Amino acid sequence: MPHDHASTQPGQHDDCIEACTRCHAICLETIAHCLRQGGRHVEPAHMTLMMACADICRTSADTMLRGADVHVHTCAACAAICRACAESCAALADGDPAMQRCADACAECARHCEEMAA
């Protein structure tokens, strides 16, 4: 079902919800991947950032689905956290497709959330 908002382009809302939902799922999958990898992948700063990213993505999607005007605030926070998570995952990618997939999903989500927060 489309979700329209006066300040957004048609479909922009739905695209952001989809990006947030996808990023949430990929972050959770990548957390499990990191636990299997060990080493630098399980450093507390990286793991807690990935957990925060998954949580804020879910919260942002839920807020938009509810039609709450405060979505601009959750999307702004989501964009910042997703950018940081994308950088953290990219730093660990080095030929690891799971880490690159997460970095890409986080970067895409950040772009969508930045548009929604504007």
Chimera marker file (.cmm) of the C-alpha trace (Angstrom):
<marker_set name="trace">
<marker id="1" x="0.000" y="0.000" z="0.000" r="1" g="1" b="0" radius="0.5"/>
<marker id="2" x="1.503" y="3.387" z="-0.967" r="1" g="1" b="0" radius="0.5"/>
<marker id="3" x="2.318" y="5.843" z="1.792" r="1" g="1" b="0" radius="0.5"/>
<marker id="4" x="2.147" y="9.454" z="0.682" r="1" g="1" b="0" radius="0.5"/>
<marker id="5" x="3.554" y="12.419" z="2.541" r="1" g="1" b="0" radius="0.5"/>
<marker id="6" x="3.173" y="16.034" z="1.462" r="1" g="1" b="0" radius="0.5"/>
<marker id="7" x="6.911" y="16.774" z="1.392" r="1" g="1" b="0" radius="0.5"/>
<marker id="8" x="8.011" y="13.689" z="-0.532" r="1" g="1" b="0" radius="0.5"/>
<marker id="9" x="7.825" y="12.589" z="-4.150" r="1" g="1" b="0" radius="0.5"/>
<marker id="10" x="5.415" y="9.777" z="-5.077" r="1" g="1" b="0" radius="0.5"/>
<marker id="11" x="7.034" y="6.455" z="-4.256" r="1" g="1" b="0" radius="0.5"/>
<marker id="12" x="9.844" y="8.045" z="-2.227" r="1" g="1" b="0" radius="0.5"/>
<marker id="13" x="8.213" y="7.018" z="1.044" r="1" g="1" b="0" radius="0.5"/>
<marker id="14" x="7.777" y="3.413" z="-0.092" r="1" g="1" b="0" radius="0.5"/>
<marker id="15" x="11.321" y="3.272" z="-1.476" r="1" g="1" b="0" radius="0.5"/>
<marker id="16" x="12.691" y="4.410" z="1.871" r="1" g="1" b="0" radius="0.5"/>
<marker id="17" x="10.601" y="1.892" z="3.804" r="1" g="1" b="0" radius="0.5"/>
<marker id="18" x="11.870" y="-0.848" z="1.482" r="1" g="1" b="0" radius="0.5"/>
<marker id="19" x="15.499" y="0.286" z="1.862" r="1" g="1" b="0" radius="0.5"/>
<marker id="20" x="15.185" y="0.414" z="5.659" r="1" g="1" b="0" radius="0.5"/>
<marker id="21" x="13.559" y="-3.016" z="5.828" r="1" g="1" b="0" radius="0.5"/>
<marker id="22" x="16.219" y="-4.502" z="3.552" r="1" g="1" b="0" radius="0.5"/>
<marker id="23" x="19.056" y="-2.889" z="5.500" r="1" g="1" b="0" radius="0.5"/>
<marker id="24" x="17.613" y="-4.151" z="8.793" r="1" g="1" b="0" radius="0.5"/>
<marker id="25" x="17.543" y="-7.735" z="7.501" r="1" g="1" b="0" radius="0.5"/>
<marker id="26" x="21.001" y="-7.555" z="5.910" r="1" g="1" b="0" radius="0.5"/>
<marker id="27" x="22.532" y="-6.086" z="9.071" r="1" g="1" b="0" radius="0.5"/>
<marker id="28" x="21.087" y="-8.954" z="11.119" r="1" g="1" b="0" radius="0.5"/>
<marker id="29" x="22.419" y="-11.511" z="8.632" r="1" g="1" b="0" radius="0.5"/>
<marker id="30" x="25.810" y="-9.810" z="8.621" r="1" g="1" b="0" radius="0.5"/>
<marker id="31" x="25.980" y="-9.771" z="12.423" r="1" g="1" b="0" radius="0.5"/>
<marker id="32" x="25.675" y="-13.565" z="12.309" r="1" g="1" b="0" radius="0.5"/>
<marker id="33" x="28.358" y="-13.645" z="9.592" r="1" g="1" b="0" radius="0.5"/>
<marker id="34" x="30.676" y="-11.520" z="11.743" r="1" g="1" b="0" radius="0.5"/>
<marker id="35" x="30.186" y="-13.830" z="14.716" r="1" g="1" b="0" radius="0.5"/>
<marker id="36" x="31.266" y="-16.766" z="12.548" r="1" g="1" b="0" radius="0.5"/>
<marker id="37" x="34.301" y="-14.842" z="11.245" r="1" g="1" b="0" radius="0.5"/>
<marker id="38" x="35.592" y="-13.696" z="14.620" r="1" g="1" b="0" radius="0.5"/>
<marker id="39" x="38.644" y="-11.467" z="14.960" r="1" g="1" b="0" radius="0.5"/>
<marker id="40" x="38.181" y="-7.859" z="13.827" r="1" g="1" b="0" radius="0.5"/>
<marker id="41" x="34.624" y="-8.677" z="12.772" r="1" g="1" b="0" radius="0.5"/>
<marker id="42" x="33.527" y="-9.037" z="16.390" r="1" g="1" b="0" radius="0.5"/>
<marker id="43" x="35.183" y="-5.948" z="17.828" r="1" g="1" b="0" radius="0.5"/>
<marker id="44" x="32.667" y="-4.250" z="20.150" r="1" g="1" b="0" radius="0.5"/>
<marker id="45" x="32.577" y="-0.931" z="18.262" r="1" g="1" b="0" radius="0.5"/>
<marker id="46" x="31.726" y="-2.694" z="14.992" r="1" g="1" b="0" radius="0.5"/>
<marker id="47" x="29.195" y="-5.109" z="16.482" r="1" g="1" b="0" radius="0.5"/>
<marker id="48" x="27.334" y="-2.480" z="18.491" r="1" g="1" b="0" radius="0.5"/>
<marker id="49" x="27.213" y="-0.184" z="15.453" r="1" g="1" b="0" radius="0.5"/>
<marker id="50" x="25.702" y="-2.962" z="13.344" r="1" g="1" b="0" radius="0.5"/>
<marker id="51" x="23.131" y="-3.672" z="16.060" r="1" g="1" b="0" radius="0.5"/>
<marker id="52" x="22.253" y="0.026" z="16.294" r="1" g="1" b="0" radius="0.5"/>
<marker id="53" x="21.939" y="0.190" z="12.512" r="1" g="1" b="0" radius="0.5"/>
<marker id="54" x="19.563" y="-2.769" z="12.391" r="1" g="1" b="0" radius="0.5"/>
<marker id="55" x="17.472" y="-1.260" z="15.190" r="1" g="1" b="0" radius="0.5"/>
<marker id="56" x="17.215" y="2.270" z="13.749" r="1" g="1" b="0" radius="0.5"/>
<marker id="57" x="16.366" y="0.888" z="10.305" r="1" g="1" b="0" radius="0.5"/>
<marker id="58" x="13.483" y="-1.099" z="11.780" r="1" g="1" b="0" radius="0.5"/>
<marker id="59" x="12.349" y="1.908" z="13.822" r="1" g="1" b="0" radius="0.5"/>
<marker id="60" x="12.473" y="4.230" z="10.814" r="1" g="1" b="0" radius="0.5"/>
<marker id="61" x="10.483" y="1.825" z="8.649" r="1" g="1" b="0" radius="0.5"/>
<marker id="62" x="7.907" y="1.351" z="11.413" r="1" g="1" b="0" radius="0.5"/>
<marker id="63" x="7.586" y="5.111" z="11.940" r="1" g="1" b="0" radius="0.5"/>
<marker id="64" x="6.997" y="5.710" z="8.230" r="1" g="1" b="0" radius="0.5"/>
<marker id="65" x="4.515" y="2.834" z="8.005" r="1" g="1" b="0" radius="0.5"/>
<marker id="66" x="2.534" y="4.412" z="10.843" r="1" g="1" b="0" radius="0.5"/>
<marker id="67" x="2.460" y="7.715" z="8.972" r="1" g="1" b="0" radius="0.5"/>
<marker id="68" x="4.038" y="9.595" z="11.872" r="1" g="1" b="0" radius="0.5"/>
<marker id="69" x="5.379" y="13.030" z="10.975" r="1" g="1" b="0" radius="0.5"/>
<marker id="70" x="8.340" y="12.404" z="13.298" r="1" g="1" b="0" radius="0.5"/>
<marker id="71" x="9.754" y="10.122" z="10.610" r="1" g="1" b="0" radius="0.5"/>
<marker id="72" x="11.988" y="13.026" z="9.576" r="1" g="1" b="0" radius="0.5"/>
<marker id="73" x="13.815" y="12.644" z="12.889" r="1" g="1" b="0" radius="0.5"/>
<marker id="74" x="14.138" y="8.870" z="12.777" r="1" g="1" b="0" radius="0.5"/>
<marker id="75" x="15.245" y="9.066" z="9.148" r="1" g="1" b="0" radius="0.5"/>
<marker id="76" x="17.907" y="11.663" z="9.988" r="1" g="1" b="0" radius="0.5"/>
<marker id="77" x="19.278" y="9.422" z="12.739" r="1" g="1" b="0" radius="0.5"/>
<marker id="78" x="19.017" y="6.386" z="10.479" r="1" g="1" b="0" radius="0.5"/>
<marker id="79" x="20.980" y="8.108" z="7.719" r="1" g="1" b="0" radius="0.5"/>
<marker id="80" x="23.829" y="9.010" z="10.080" r="1" g="1" b="0" radius="0.5"/>
<marker id="81" x="24.014" y="5.550" z="11.642" r="1" g="1" b="0" radius="0.5"/>
<marker id="82" x="23.754" y="3.799" z="8.270" r="1" g="1" b="0" radius="0.5"/>
<marker id="83" x="26.612" y="5.928" z="6.899" r="1" g="1" b="0" radius="0.5"/>
<marker id="84" x="28.799" y="4.947" z="9.853" r="1" g="1" b="0" radius="0.5"/>
<marker id="85" x="27.837" y="1.279" z="9.507" r="1" g="1" b="0" radius="0.5"/>
<marker id="86" x="28.549" y="1.342" z="5.764" r="1" g="1" b="0" radius="0.5"/>
<marker id="87" x="32.047" y="2.667" z="6.471" r="1" g="1" b="0" radius="0.5"/>
<marker id="88" x="32.661" y="0.080" z="9.186" r="1" g="1" b="0" radius="0.5"/>
<marker id="89" x="31.504" y="-2.807" z="6.994" r="1" g="1" b="0" radius="0.5"/>
<marker id="90" x="33.439" y="-1.544" z="3.967" r="1" g="1" b="0" radius="0.5"/>
<marker id="91" x="36.599" y="-1.417" z="6.088" r="1" g="1" b="0" radius="0.5"/>
<marker id="92" x="36.165" y="-5.141" z="6.772" r="1" g="1" b="0" radius="0.5"/>
<marker id="93" x="35.025" y="-6.135" z="3.263" r="1" g="1" b="0" radius="0.5"/>
<marker id="94" x="38.423" y="-6.863" z="1.630" r="1" g="1" b="0" radius="0.5"/>
<marker id="95" x="37.043" y="-9.528" z="-0.702" r="1" g="1" b="0" radius="0.5"/>
<marker id="96" x="34.249" y="-10.559" z="1.691" r="1" g="1" b="0" radius="0.5"/>
<marker id="97" x="30.983" y="-10.340" z="-0.283" r="1" g="1" b="0" radius="0.5"/>
<marker id="98" x="28.814" y="-10.437" z="2.857" r="1" g="1" b="0" radius="0.5"/>
<marker id="99" x="30.533" y="-7.373" z="4.300" r="1" g="1" b="0" radius="0.5"/>
<marker id="100" x="30.345" y="-5.538" z="0.969" r="1" g="1" b="0" radius="0.5"/>
<marker id="101" x="26.656" y="-6.407" z="0.649" r="1" g="1" b="0" radius="0.5"/>
<marker id="102" x="26.033" y="-4.895" z="4.076" r="1" g="1" b="0" radius="0.5"/>
<marker id="103" x="28.080" y="-1.789" z="3.270" r="1" g="1" b="0" radius="0.5"/>
<marker id="104" x="26.089" y="-1.308" z="0.051" r="1" g="1" b="0" radius="0.5"/>
<marker id="105" x="22.708" y="-1.812" z="1.769" r="1" g="1" b="0" radius="0.5"/>
<marker id="106" x="23.631" y="0.665" z="4.503" r="1" g="1" b="0" radius="0.5"/>
<marker id="107" x="24.798" y="3.268" z="1.976" r="1" g="1" b="0" radius="0.5"/>
<marker id="108" x="21.592" y="2.870" z="-0.044" r="1" g="1" b="0" radius="0.5"/>
<marker id="109" x="19.448" y="3.168" z="3.076" r="1" g="1" b="0" radius="0.5"/>
<marker id="110" x="21.358" y="6.276" z="4.145" r="1" g="1" b="0" radius="0.5"/>
<marker id="111" x="20.656" y="7.907" z="0.757" r="1" g="1" b="0" radius="0.5"/>
<marker id="112" x="16.935" y="7.211" z="1.006" r="1" g="1" b="0" radius="0.5"/>
<marker id="113" x="16.732" y="8.372" z="4.613" r="1" g="1" b="0" radius="0.5"/>
<marker id="114" x="18.621" y="11.578" z="3.830" r="1" g="1" b="0" radius="0.5"/>
<marker id="115" x="15.976" y="12.360" z="1.198" r="1" g="1" b="0" radius="0.5"/>
<marker id="116" x="13.155" y="11.654" z="3.647" r="1" g="1" b="0" radius="0.5"/>
<marker id="117" x="14.757" y="13.755" z="6.392" r="1" g="1" b="0" radius="0.5"/>
<marker id="118" x="15.245" y="16.778" z="4.125" r="1" g="1" b="0" radius="0.5"/>
<link id1="1" id2="2" r="1" g="1" b="0" radius="0.2"/>
<link id1="2" id2="3" r="1" g="1" b="0" radius="0.2"/>
<link id1="3" id2="4" r="1" g="1" b="0" radius="0.2"/>
<link id1="4" id2="5" r="1" g="1" b="0" radius="0.2"/>
<link id1="5" id2="6" r="1" g="1" b="0" radius="0.2"/>
<link id1="6" id2="7" r="1" g="1" b="0" radius="0.2"/>
<link id1="7" id2="8" r="1" g="1" b="0" radius="0.2"/>
<link id1="8" id2="9" r="1" g="1" b="0" radius="0.2"/>
<link id1="9" id2="10" r="1" g="1" b="0" radius="0.2"/>
<link id1="10" id2="11" r="1" g="1" b="0" radius="0.2"/>
<link id1="11" id2="12" r="1" g="1" b="0" radius="0.2"/>
<link id1="12" id2="13" r="1" g="1" b="0" radius="0.2"/>
<link id1="13" id2="14" r="1" g="1" b="0" radius="0.2"/>
<link id1="14" id2="15" r="1" g="1" b="0" radius="0.2"/>
<link id1="15" id2="16" r="1" g="1" b="0" radius="0.2"/>
<link id1="16" id2="17" r="1" g="1" b="0" radius="0.2"/>
<link id1="17" id2="18" r="1" g="1" b="0" radius="0.2"/>
<link id1="18" id2="19" r="1" g="1" b="0" radius="0.2"/>
<link id1="19" id2="20" r="1" g="1" b="0" radius="0.2"/>
<link id1="20" id2="21" r="1" g="1" b="0" radius="0.2"/>
<link id1="21" id2="22" r="1" g="1" b="0" radius="0.2"/>
<link id1="22" id2="23" r="1" g="1" b="0" radius="0.2"/>
<link id1="23" id2="24" r="1" g="1" b="0" radius="0.2"/>
<link id1="24" id2="25" r="1" g="1" b="0" radius="0.2"/>
<link id1="25" id2="26" r="1" g="1" b="0" radius="0.2"/>
<link id1="26" id2="27" r="1" g="1" b="0" radius="0.2"/>
<link id1="27" id2="28" r="1" g="1" b="0" radius="0.2"/>
<link id1="28" id2="29" r="1" g="1" b="0" radius="0.2"/>
<link id1="29" id2="30" r="1" g="1" b="0" radius="0.2"/>
<link id1="30" id2="31" r="1" g="1" b="0" radius="0.2"/>
<link id1="31" id2="32" r="1" g="1" b="0" radius="0.2"/>
<link id1="32" id2="33" r="1" g="1" b="0" radius="0.2"/>
<link id1="33" id2="34" r="1" g="1" b="0" radius="0.2"/>
<link id1="34" id2="35" r="1" g="1" b="0" radius="0.2"/>
<link id1="35" id2="36" r="1" g="1" b="0" radius="0.2"/>
<link id1="36" id2="37" r="1" g="1" b="0" radius="0.2"/>
<link id1="37" id2="38" r="1" g="1" b="0" radius="0.2"/>
<link id1="38" id2="39" r="1" g="1" b="0" radius="0.2"/>
<link id1="39" id2="40" r="1" g="1" b="0" radius="0.2"/>
<link id1="40" id2="41" r="1" g="1" b="0" radius="0.2"/>
<link id1="41" id2="42" r="1" g="1" b="0" radius="0.2"/>
<link id1="42" id2="43" r="1" g="1" b="0" radius="0.2"/>
<link id1="43" id2="44" r="1" g="1" b="0" radius="0.2"/>
<link id1="44" id2="45" r="1" g="1" b="0" radius="0.2"/>
<link id1="45" id2="46" r="1" g="1" b="0" radius="0.2"/>
<link id1="46" id2="47" r="1" g="1" b="0" radius="0.2"/>
<link id1="47" id2="48" r="1" g="1" b="0" radius="0.2"/>
<link id1="48" id2="49" r="1" g="1" b="0" radius="0.2"/>
<link id1="49" id2="50" r="1" g="1" b="0" radius="0.2"/>
<link id1="50" id2="51" r="1" g="1" b="0" radius="0.2"/>
<link id1="51" id2="52" r="1" g="1" b="0" radius="0.2"/>
<link id1="52" id2="53" r="1" g="1" b="0" radius="0.2"/>
<link id1="53" id2="54" r="1" g="1" b="0" radius="0.2"/>
<link id1="54" id2="55" r="1" g="1" b="0" radius="0.2"/>
<link id1="55" id2="56" r="1" g="1" b="0" radius="0.2"/>
<link id1="56" id2="57" r="1" g="1" b="0" radius="0.2"/>
<link id1="57" id2="58" r="1" g="1" b="0" radius="0.2"/>
<link id1="58" id2="59" r="1" g="1" b="0" radius="0.2"/>
<link id1="59" id2="60" r="1" g="1" b="0" radius="0.2"/>
<link id1="60" id2="61" r="1" g="1" b="0" radius="0.2"/>
<link id1="61" id2="62" r="1" g="1" b="0" radius="0.2"/>
<link id1="62" id2="63" r="1" g="1" b="0" radius="0.2"/>
<link id1="63" id2="64" r="1" g="1" b="0" radius="0.2"/>
<link id1="64" id2="65" r="1" g="1" b="0" radius="0.2"/>
<link id1="65" id2="66" r="1" g="1" b="0" radius="0.2"/>
<link id1="66" id2="67" r="1" g="1" b="0" radius="0.2"/>
<link id1="67" id2="68" r="1" g="1" b="0" radius="0.2"/>
<link id1="68" id2="69" r="1" g="1" b="0" radius="0.2"/>
<link id1="69" id2="70" r="1" g="1" b="0" radius="0.2"/>
<link id1="70" id2="71" r="1" g="1" b="0" radius="0.2"/>
<link id1="71" id2="72" r="1" g="1" b="0" radius="0.2"/>
<link id1="72" id2="73" r="1" g="1" b="0" radius="0.2"/>
<link id1="73" id2="74" r="1" g="1" b="0" radius="0.2"/>
<link id1="74" id2="75" r="1" g="1" b="0" radius="0.2"/>
<link id1="75" id2="76" r="1" g="1" b="0" radius="0.2"/>
<link id1="76" id2="77" r="1" g="1" b="0" radius="0.2"/>
<link id1="77" id2="78" r="1" g="1" b="0" radius="0.2"/>
<link id1="78" id2="79" r="1" g="1" b="0" radius="0.2"/>
<link id1="79" id2="80" r="1" g="1" b="0" radius="0.2"/>
<link id1="80" id2="81" r="1" g="1" b="0" radius="0.2"/>
<link id1="81" id2="82" r="1" g="1" b="0" radius="0.2"/>
<link id1="82" id2="83" r="1" g="1" b="0" radius="0.2"/>
<link id1="83" id2="84" r="1" g="1" b="0" radius="0.2"/>
<link id1="84" id2="85" r="1" g="1" b="0" radius="0.2"/>
<link id1="85" id2="86" r="1" g="1" b="0" radius="0.2"/>
<link id1="86" id2="87" r="1" g="1" b="0" radius="0.2"/>
<link id1="87" id2="88" r="1" g="1" b="0" radius="0.2"/>
<link id1="88" id2="89" r="1" g="1" b="0" radius="0.2"/>
<link id1="89" id2="90" r="1" g="1" b="0" radius="0.2"/>
<link id1="90" id2="91" r="1" g="1" b="0" radius="0.2"/>
<link id1="91" id2="92" r="1" g="1" b="0" radius="0.2"/>
<link id1="92" id2="93" r="1" g="1" b="0" radius="0.2"/>
<link id1="93" id2="94" r="1" g="1" b="0" radius="0.2"/>
<link id1="94" id2="95" r="1" g="1" b="0" radius="0.2"/>
<link id1="95" id2="96" r="1" g="1" b="0" radius="0.2"/>
<link id1="96" id2="97" r="1" g="1" b="0" radius="0.2"/>
<link id1="97" id2="98" r="1" g="1" b="0" radius="0.2"/>
<link id1="98" id2="99" r="1" g="1" b="0" radius="0.2"/>
<link id1="99" id2="100" r="1" g="1" b="0" radius="0.2"/>
<link id1="100" id2="101" r="1" g="1" b="0" radius="0.2"/>
<link id1="101" id2="102" r="1" g="1" b="0" radius="0.2"/>
<link id1="102" id2="103" r="1" g="1" b="0" radius="0.2"/>
<link id1="103" id2="104" r="1" g="1" b="0" radius="0.2"/>
<link id1="104" id2="105" r="1" g="1" b="0" radius="0.2"/>
<link id1="105" id2="106" r="1" g="1" b="0" radius="0.2"/>
<link id1="106" id2="107" r="1" g="1" b="0" radius="0.2"/>
<link id1="107" id2="108" r="1" g="1" b="0" radius="0.2"/>
<link id1="108" id2="109" r="1" g="1" b="0" radius="0.2"/>
<link id1="109" id2="110" r="1" g="1" b="0" radius="0.2"/>
<link id1="110" id2="111" r="1" g="1" b="0" radius="0.2"/>
<link id1="111" id2="112" r="1" g="1" b="0" radius="0.2"/>
<link id1="112" id2="113" r="1" g="1" b="0" radius="0.2"/>
<link id1="113" id2="114" r="1" g="1" b="0" radius="0.2"/>
<link id1="114" id2="115" r="1" g="1" b="0" radius="0.2"/>
<link id1="115" id2="116" r="1" g="1" b="0" radius="0.2"/>
<link id1="116" id2="117" r="1" g="1" b="0" radius="0.2"/>
<link id1="117" id2="118" r="1" g="1" b="0" radius="0.2"/>
</marker_set>
